[in-house]
Amino acid sequence: MDALDARYPFFAAAREAVADAAVSLPELVAADAPAVERGRERVERALMDGTVESESGEFSGESAYDVQAELLSYPIARILVSLLDSEPAIEKYAAAEAATAIDRIREDLATDDELRSVSTPTVALDDVLAEFDLVDAVRPESPRPASGAGSGRAPAHYWIDVGPYLRLTSPSWGPSWRLVNRALADGAVRVSREELLDALEAAVEERVREGLPFELAVGEGIAAELEEGVADLKRLLSERSYAGPVDVVAPELFPPCMTNLIEKADRDADLSPPESFALMAFLVGIGMTPDEVVTFCADTSLDAEGIRYQTEYLKDDRGTQYPPPTCETLANYGICHNEEDHMQVAADPLAYYEKRVAAAEEITDWRDREGDEDEKGDGAEETADAGGRE
Ligand code: SF4
């Protein structure tokens, strides 16, 4: 097993490395090996922050965990998330693994070929395409020259066969992802390099999601050994869940990160998957129902079908909501610009909003403003017809 296996534990080579190492997971768990704590951290960070990166530092072979602990924490995390017995937890875990992986892939691709070294192994785009059996399905628009000037520059666009395109992307990501709005030629769809990475993120998520949840007899064997860790995670989820601590919709009090995302969608610009997840998690977190979110986002680039899909899965069958990503995670995605240093005030957008709501003297809930023609101002007729925000 090597650092690359640890960075990409869902790759086939990593799975083989685990099998070849003939490590017994029950024995590791019984011995409370570092991989167990890291596996627990992996799930906790996925559910709370939307990333599986360790708080002790990004894994690069020099984090608090060695290669073996990092790699083996992945199968342990899969067992833990299975034991949580919650479909939304599995969805969120898989999404967080994929988001972390694509960040690492992006970093690797930014590493110039000449700078690649054995001590810091990286993947190339062809490796990732091969991993997901996409080598023949994805072609660069302008193949790189074999050598000479410009050989180090990556193509800006690719063509991906329609079948994989439809499997790995969703119209719910925004109108520009709909096939009718795409350049199509010879059974292939044109995508930018960034869009190709979005599709690969979906491929990683699909891979991680495969086979979950494991069927484990609760209270027996490894499940019994992990009982305490699972109880901790469940407690954390219920403590950190936002089952409506604020149930008031006051757009003028939204934190800047959310206002910026809404304004971007208002301009009909597509939101990236992390942007749209952050916004949906926030709107659900402040107590909006899927129908209300659809109405609120009418006339934006977000479509009703995608909103419903995302908002439904942000609630589990007990009605508990999963919190939106923290300010730190949103800053990593470039969504937060820490306006006026208000990261000092709260750790996540919901907490910030709660403080502003608590400090406000008078609030008229947006839900009660509907139909108030005076408040709608210019363009009221059009907005009222759509049922959206003023
Ligand atoms: S500090 Fe937090 S609440 Fe404020 S803009 Fe950034 S992510 Fe949003």
Residues whose N, C-alpha, C, O or C-beta is under 5 A from the ligand:
A	BS01	SF4	P255 P256 C257 C327 L330 C336 H337 N338 H342 M343 D348 P349 Y352
